[in-house]
Amino acid sequence: MSHATTQAYLIVSAVIFGLVAIIHLARAINGWAFVVGPATIPISASWIGFVITGVLCLWAVRIASSR
C-alpha cells in the first residue's frame, strides 16, 4: 500500500471516528433516547462509545501525523 493511500485511509478513519464520538457525546449529554426494536439502549453505552471512538480517532490522527 502506498504512503498516500495509507495517509488517506488514516485521515478518513479519524474523521469518521471523530464524528461518531461527537454523536455519542451529544447523546450522552442531552439524554437522547435510542430505541432498537423493543430495547432501549442506556446512556452509559454512549459514554463507553464516546471513549472508544475518541481513542480510535486520536490513534488514527497520531499515526497520520507521525508519517
Buried (B, 14 or more C-beta within 10 A) or exposed (E): EEEEEEBEBBEEBBEBBBEBBBBBBEBBEEEEEEEEEEEEEEBEEBBEBBEBBBEBBBBBBEBBEEE
